[in-house]
Amino acid sequence: GGQPRNVQPFSDEDASIETMSHCSGFSDPASFTEDGPEVDEEATQEDLEYKLKGFIDLTLDKSAKTRQAALESLKSAFSSKILYEFVMERRMTLTDSIERCIKKGKSDEQCAAAGLACLLCVQMGSGIESEEIFKTLGPVLKKIVCDGTASIQARQACATCLGICCFIVTDDITELCSTMECLENIFTKAYPRDRDTNGVSSTHNTVLHISALLAWTLLLTICPMNEVKKKIEMHLHKLPSLLSCDDLNMRIAAGETLALLFELARETDADFFYEDMELLTEKLRALATDGNKHRAKVDKRKQRSVFRDVLRAVEERDFPTEMVKFGPERMYIDCWVKKQTYDTFKEILGSGMQYHLQSNDFLRNVFELGPPVMLDAAALKTMKISRFERHLYNSAAFKARTKARSKCRDKRADVGEFF
């Protein structure tokens, strides 16, 4: 043996990285629902809760990377499972961790913490416990949203979180109006007049303005009718200016908000009249038939599709009904209010949206789906295809596809072309 080498002491950072390497596999939502032979559900639930307790502890770690990884893992679990009892017992601990990460973390950590706050409220639903969470996190979120020194991504995530949590929790009209004013102060800076007076271009802050506008629109759907009338009078003549924005997502957000405002205005007043209707329909028709060569084909296709629907809503009071399937159930989205609400929750729940529509009492109340449909084990077994049956079906489809392609590729099939 040679001379012993100098060995560096085992630091907290190394411990954090080691812990992350052990826990990284749990952050995949698929790891929570494995397709295989029947297992002991109680043991699986205990194992999951044990892992989640570890992630909650890691949100207090010294390493920012570890804290962020733990937040992301909790987000994956909350979006893919209903964990009401587990969350109820630890709601204050989770709230304190989220508050600390938003206050002291950097941009990515703040975004992850804001996303977890949304999912925490989705898990808890509307109730006294959720109100306590919002009373703690609401002022922190508002402070970040209005803080010009914070990163745009963090402010954007906090604006979305503020709107969603307020939508879930708030029954107090004063708090609702206060939150909407906070969001208005952000997205109204995208209006041309405000931008000119400030002398600041909005291109850098566009993503923040979009998030604030969409969160404000979500809250507008639960406002009393007298407040809805005030907001329509305040913004309906200004929003069309955003249709000329260079950013595609801002144009789409403004267009869909206009469609929703017209829908609400006609609900409050059947004889609602908009003075600049002709000018507005011309703008919408131009966007619905846009053929500018300097824009990407994908962007043009998306824009035309959205604005055809917006134009129909404004001109003909029509909405193209969409159907959403989840398990054995079907839900029809037949108005702009419902579409705005569905799109918002789909954005934060991702692939877990269908599961939550089936099992989450709060979401089922929002979309008027009634209590969850209870299916016994026999019914579920008849609905679910086994792995072996799925394998046989895929094999048969593969063979049929191969035969069809072989016929097309056979040289003898094309021999007539050479004579």
SVG drawing of the C-alpha trace seen along z (x, -y; Angstrom):
<svg xmlns="http://www.w3.org/2000/svg" viewBox="-83 -58 87 71">
<polyline fill="none" stroke="black" stroke-width="0.4" points="0.0,0.0 1.1,-3.5 0.6,-6.7 -3.0,-7.3 -4.7,-10.0 -6.4,-13.0 -10.1,-12.3 -12.6,-15.2 -15.2,-15.1 -18.7,-14.0 -20.6,-17.2 -24.3,-18.0 -24.4,-18.5 -23.1,-15.0 -25.7,-13.6 -28.4,-15.5 -27.2,-14.2 -27.1,-10.7 -30.6,-11.0 -31.8,-12.4 -30.4,-9.4 -32.4,-7.1 -35.6,-9.1 -35.5,-10.1 -37.4,-7.0 -40.4,-8.1 -41.0,-11.3 -42.5,-9.5 -46.3,-9.5 -46.3,-6.1 -44.5,-4.6 -47.6,-5.2 -49.9,-3.0 -48.1,0.0 -49.9,2.3 -49.3,5.9 -50.5,8.7 -52.7,7.8 -50.8,6.5 -51.7,5.6 -53.3,2.1 -52.8,1.3 -49.1,2.1 -48.7,0.1 -50.4,-2.9 -48.2,-2.6 -45.1,-2.5 -46.3,-5.5 -47.0,-7.5 -43.6,-6.6 -41.9,-8.0 -44.0,-11.1 -43.1,-11.8 -39.4,-11.6 -40.1,-14.1 -41.8,-16.5 -38.7,-16.3 -36.5,-17.0 -38.3,-20.3 -36.3,-21.6 -32.9,-20.4 -30.0,-22.8 -29.5,-22.0 -31.7,-23.9 -31.5,-21.0 -32.8,-18.5 -35.6,-20.9 -36.7,-21.3 -36.5,-17.6 -38.7,-16.9 -41.2,-19.5 -41.4,-18.0 -41.9,-14.5 -44.7,-15.7 -46.3,-17.4 -46.2,-14.2 -47.9,-12.3 -50.6,-14.9 -51.5,-15.1 -51.8,-11.3 -53.4,-10.3 -56.1,-11.4 -54.4,-11.7 -56.9,-13.7 -56.3,-12.1 -52.5,-12.1 -52.6,-15.8 -55.1,-16.8 -52.8,-15.5 -49.8,-17.4 -51.4,-20.5 -49.7,-22.9 -46.3,-21.3 -46.7,-21.4 -47.9,-25.0 -44.9,-26.1 -42.5,-24.3 -44.2,-25.9 -44.1,-29.4 -40.4,-29.0 -39.5,-27.8 -41.4,-30.7 -39.9,-33.3 -36.3,-32.1 -35.9,-30.0 -34.6,-30.9 -36.7,-31.0 -37.1,-27.2 -37.8,-26.4 -40.4,-29.1 -42.1,-27.8 -42.2,-24.3 -43.5,-25.5 -46.3,-27.5 -47.3,-24.5 -47.4,-22.3 -49.5,-25.0 -52.1,-24.7 -52.2,-20.9 -52.4,-21.1 -55.6,-23.2 -56.9,-20.8 -56.4,-17.9 -58.0,-19.7 -61.0,-21.2 -63.0,-24.1 -63.3,-24.2 -62.0,-25.8 -58.7,-24.0 -58.1,-25.3 -59.0,-28.9 -56.3,-28.7 -53.8,-27.6 -54.8,-30.5 -54.6,-33.0 -51.0,-32.0 -49.9,-31.8 -52.1,-34.5 -50.1,-37.5 -46.8,-35.8 -48.0,-35.0 -49.3,-38.6 -45.9,-40.0 -44.0,-37.9 -46.5,-38.7 -46.0,-42.5 -42.3,-42.3 -40.5,-43.7 -37.1,-42.3 -38.4,-38.7 -37.9,-36.5 -40.6,-36.5 -41.0,-32.8 -41.6,-32.9 -44.1,-35.8 -45.9,-33.9 -46.2,-30.7 -47.4,-32.7 -50.0,-34.6 -51.4,-31.3 -51.3,-29.8 -53.0,-32.9 -55.9,-32.6 -56.4,-28.9 -56.2,-28.9 -58.5,-31.9 -61.0,-30.1 -60.9,-26.9 -61.0,-28.6 -62.6,-32.0 -66.2,-32.6 -65.4,-36.1 -66.2,-38.7 -63.8,-41.2 -60.9,-38.7 -62.0,-37.8 -62.1,-41.4 -58.7,-42.1 -57.1,-39.2 -58.6,-40.2 -57.3,-43.8 -53.8,-42.4 -53.9,-40.5 -55.4,-43.4 -52.5,-45.6 -50.3,-43.1 -52.0,-42.3 -53.3,-45.9 -49.7,-46.9 -49.9,-45.0 -52.5,-47.6 -50.8,-49.9 -51.7,-53.1 -50.1,-51.9 -47.1,-50.6 -46.5,-54.0 -46.9,-56.0 -44.4,-53.8 -42.0,-53.8 -41.4,-50.0 -41.9,-47.4 -44.1,-44.5 -42.4,-41.8 -40.2,-40.7 -43.2,-40.5 -45.6,-38.9 -45.7,-35.5 -46.5,-37.2 -49.3,-39.2 -50.8,-36.1 -50.8,-34.2 -52.3,-37.1 -55.0,-37.6 -55.9,-33.9 -56.0,-33.7 -58.2,-36.9 -60.5,-35.3 -60.9,-32.2 -61.9,-34.3 -64.4,-36.3 -66.4,-33.1 -67.3,-32.9 -68.0,-36.6 -71.4,-37.9 -73.3,-39.4 -72.9,-43.0 -69.1,-42.6 -69.1,-40.9 -70.9,-44.0 -68.3,-46.3 -65.4,-44.3 -66.9,-44.0 -67.4,-47.8 -63.8,-48.3 -62.1,-45.9 -64.2,-45.0 -63.2,-48.0 -59.5,-47.6 -58.9,-43.9 -59.2,-44.0 -55.9,-46.0 -54.1,-42.8 -55.2,-41.0 -52.5,-42.9 -49.7,-41.6 -46.7,-39.9 -47.0,-36.9 -49.3,-34.2 -50.3,-33.0 -51.3,-36.5 -53.5,-36.9 -55.2,-33.6 -55.6,-34.4 -57.1,-37.8 -59.4,-36.2 -60.7,-33.5 -61.2,-36.1 -63.2,-38.2 -65.4,-35.3 -66.0,-34.6 -66.8,-38.2 -69.4,-38.3 -70.9,-35.1 -71.2,-36.5 -72.4,-39.9 -75.3,-38.2 -76.2,-36.1 -76.5,-39.2 -78.3,-41.2 -80.1,-39.4 -80.1,-42.7 -76.4,-43.4 -75.0,-45.7 -71.3,-46.3 -70.6,-49.6 -67.5,-48.6 -68.8,-45.2 -68.0,-45.7 -64.4,-46.6 -63.9,-43.7 -65.4,-41.1 -63.1,-42.4 -60.1,-41.8 -61.2,-38.4 -62.0,-37.4 -58.5,-38.5 -56.9,-36.4 -59.2,-33.4 -58.0,-33.6 -54.4,-34.8 -52.0,-33.7 -48.9,-35.8 -45.8,-34.0 -43.5,-35.2 -45.4,-33.1 -44.8,-29.4 -47.4,-27.0 -48.1,-25.4 -48.8,-28.8 -51.1,-29.9 -53.0,-26.6 -53.5,-27.0 -54.5,-30.6 -57.0,-30.1 -58.6,-27.2 -59.0,-29.2 -60.3,-32.4 -62.8,-30.6 -64.4,-29.5 -64.0,-33.0 -65.6,-34.6 -68.6,-32.2 -69.0,-33.1 -69.0,-36.8 -71.0,-36.9 -73.4,-34.0 -73.4,-33.2 -72.3,-29.7 -69.9,-27.3 -68.5,-24.1 -69.3,-21.4 -66.4,-19.2 -66.6,-15.8 -64.2,-14.6 -64.0,-10.9 -62.7,-9.7 -63.3,-6.0 -66.9,-5.0 -68.1,-8.7 -68.4,-11.5 -68.4,-15.3 -69.6,-17.8 -67.9,-21.2 -70.6,-23.4 -69.6,-27.0 -66.6,-29.2 -66.9,-29.4 -66.6,-25.6 -63.8,-25.5 -61.7,-28.1 -62.1,-26.2 -61.3,-22.8 -58.2,-24.2 -56.9,-25.7 -57.1,-22.6 -55.8,-20.4 -52.7,-22.6 -51.8,-22.0 -53.0,-18.3 -51.6,-17.2 -52.1,-13.5 -53.8,-13.2 -56.8,-15.2 -58.9,-12.2 -58.2,-10.5 -59.2,-13.6 -62.4,-14.0 -63.3,-10.5 -62.4,-10.7 -61.9,-14.3 -65.1,-15.5 -64.1,-19.2 -63.6,-18.9 -66.7,-16.9 -68.7,-19.7 -67.1,-22.3 -68.2,-20.5 -71.5,-19.3 -70.7,-15.6 -72.3,-14.5 -70.7,-12.0 -67.9,-9.7 -69.2,-6.6 -68.5,-3.6 -67.6,-0.5 -67.1,2.9 -64.0,5.1 -66.0,7.2 -67.1,4.2 -63.5,2.8 -62.1,6.2 -64.5,6.4 -63.6,2.9 -59.8,3.4 -58.0,5.4 -55.4,7.7 -51.7,7.4 -51.9,10.8 -54.9,9.8 -53.3,6.5 -50.2,8.4 -52.3,10.7 -54.1,7.8 -50.9,5.9 -49.3,9.0 -52.2,9.6 -52.3,5.9 -48.5,6.0 -48.8,9.2 -51.7,7.7 -49.8,4.5 -46.6,6.4 -48.6,8.4 -50.2,5.3 -46.9,3.6 -45.2,6.7 -47.8,6.8 -47.0,3.2 -43.3,3.8 -43.3,7.1 -41.5,6.6 -43.8,8.9 -46.7,6.6 -45.1,3.8 -43.9,5.9 -46.6,4.6 -45.1,1.1 -42.0,2.1 -43.9,3.2"/>
</svg>
